[in-house]
Amino acid sequence: MISQQAFDAVTAMFHRVSGIQLTTAKRALVTGRLQKLAQARGIGNVDRYVEMLLDENDPDELVRVVDKLTTNETYFFREPEHFEFLARMLGRRSGSQPPFRVWSAASSSGEEAYSIAMLLADHLGPRGWEVVGTDLSTAMVDAARRALYPLERARQMPQAYLKRYCLRGMGEYEGQLLISRDLRANVRFTGANLMESLPDLGTFDVIFLRNVLIYFDPPAKEAIAGRVIGKLKRDGYLFTGHAESLTATRLPLRSVQPAVYELA
Ligand SMILES: C[S@@+](CC[C@H](N)C(=O)[O-])C[C@H]1O[C@@H](n2cnc3c(N)ncnc32)[C@H](O)[C@@H]1O
């Protein structure tokens, strides 16, 4: 197990970069995740690995640590109420409007962004829309661009979408799916830290900010949500995870239904 001193040092570094505070309850988890990185460097002891990390201050190694310590769990069509809401929104849209833009902030390995893209392609056709996915973890951004997933993450994906927008892997890719090239053409991924000023991404009709606020304390959560809604169009909607209410904040938001907000 990692020593308390090494744990404090590495989690302080992680907090500075990501804004996420890992409590001592996560000591075993942090030990397990850092052990893998230590082994890759031929170091048998996690405390020595942390010492090396802080001494060398190598930005590539720091990125690897941040990648390992973020929680990236996600799957296709998670929290289906948001996709139902989006489908109703698209149903109300008339023909000649500007491109419909959706942002998956904290997109992890990309399942959320591609689920949105499937719905948009189904309702609006192959053009006239765009999905942008961003995440702090460079490893996750790379995985999202690769667009190759274990089939079990698609349990909630409608069968028709699986057939239309995914290629089933064969041979060495058995048990995996690849998102079709056509769908990928309208989805792009880039790195962005929600704790810092955001890159110029334009404005969005819908922003998915789901299952990431839960890791932050109330002031950081409010600051992130405040920055994110700066990118929302006047008549746009913000979706948060169902465990992440923003109603207790002073942000200019009105609740529309659980985990759905519009600008006040
Ligand atoms: C549990 S996943 C959520 C994925 C997806 N939104 C969903 O609901 O299924 C949380 C993601 O937030 C990202 N994350 C954590 N801190 C972040 C930060 N400061 N800026 C941007 N992304 C961050 C992590 O890298 C991780 O991929």
Ligand as a Chemical Component Dictionary entry (heavy atoms), coordinates in Angstrom:
data_LIG
# 
_chem_comp.id                   LIG 
_chem_comp.type                 NON-POLYMER 
_chem_comp.pdbx_formal_charge   0 
_chem_comp.three_letter_code    LIG 
# 
loop_
_chem_comp_atom.comp_id 
_chem_comp_atom.atom_id 
_chem_comp_atom.alt_atom_id 
_chem_comp_atom.type_symbol 
_chem_comp_atom.charge 
_chem_comp_atom.model_Cartn_x 
_chem_comp_atom.model_Cartn_y 
_chem_comp_atom.model_Cartn_z 
_chem_comp_atom.pdbx_ordinal 
LIG C1  C1  C 0  -17.211 9.130  -15.379 1  
LIG S1  S1  S 1  -16.608 9.924  -16.841 2  
LIG C2  C2  C 0  -18.122 10.572 -17.534 3  
LIG C3  C3  C 0  -18.296 10.223 -18.985 4  
LIG C4  C4  C 0  -19.620 10.626 -19.596 5  
LIG N1  N1  N 0  -19.858 12.043 -19.519 6  
LIG C5  C5  C 0  -20.758 9.879  -18.975 7  
LIG O1  O1  O 0  -21.599 10.476 -18.292 8  
LIG O2  O2  O -1 -20.832 8.656  -19.159 9  
LIG C6  C6  C 0  -15.818 11.376 -16.152 10 
LIG C7  C7  C 0  -14.806 12.012 -17.101 11 
LIG O3  O3  O 0  -14.480 13.315 -16.613 12 
LIG C8  C8  C 0  -13.148 13.588 -16.968 13 
LIG N2  N2  N 0  -12.631 14.679 -16.147 14 
LIG C9  C9  C 0  -12.288 14.676 -14.845 15 
LIG N3  N3  N 0  -11.834 15.881 -14.456 16 
LIG C10 C10 C 0  -11.892 16.682 -15.543 17 
LIG C11 C11 C 0  -11.531 18.049 -15.787 18 
LIG N4  N4  N 0  -11.027 18.818 -14.821 19 
LIG N5  N5  N 0  -11.708 18.530 -17.037 20 
LIG C12 C12 C 0  -12.215 17.746 -18.017 21 
LIG N6  N6  N 0  -12.569 16.463 -17.845 22 
LIG C13 C13 C 0  -12.405 15.929 -16.634 23 
LIG C14 C14 C 0  -12.435 12.271 -16.735 24 
LIG O4  O4  O 0  -11.215 12.182 -17.457 25 
LIG C15 C15 C 0  -13.491 11.249 -17.202 26 
LIG O5  O5  O 0  -13.263 10.843 -18.528 27 
# 
loop_
_chem_comp_bond.comp_id 
_chem_comp_bond.atom_id_1 
_chem_comp_bond.atom_id_2 
_chem_comp_bond.value_order 
_chem_comp_bond.pdbx_ordinal 
LIG C1  S1  SING 1  
LIG S1  C2  SING 2  
LIG S1  C6  SING 3  
LIG C2  C3  SING 4  
LIG C3  C4  SING 5  
LIG C4  N1  SING 6  
LIG C4  C5  SING 7  
LIG C5  O1  DOUB 8  
LIG C5  O2  SING 9  
LIG C6  C7  SING 10 
LIG C7  O3  SING 11 
LIG C7  C15 SING 12 
LIG O3  C8  SING 13 
LIG C8  N2  SING 14 
LIG C8  C14 SING 15 
LIG N2  C9  SING 16 
LIG N2  C13 SING 17 
LIG C9  N3  DOUB 18 
LIG N3  C10 SING 19 
LIG C10 C11 SING 20 
LIG C10 C13 DOUB 21 
LIG C11 N4  SING 22 
LIG C11 N5  DOUB 23 
LIG N5  C12 SING 24 
LIG C12 N6  DOUB 25 
LIG N6  C13 SING 26 
LIG C14 O4  SING 27 
LIG C14 C15 SING 28 
LIG C15 O5  SING 29 
# 
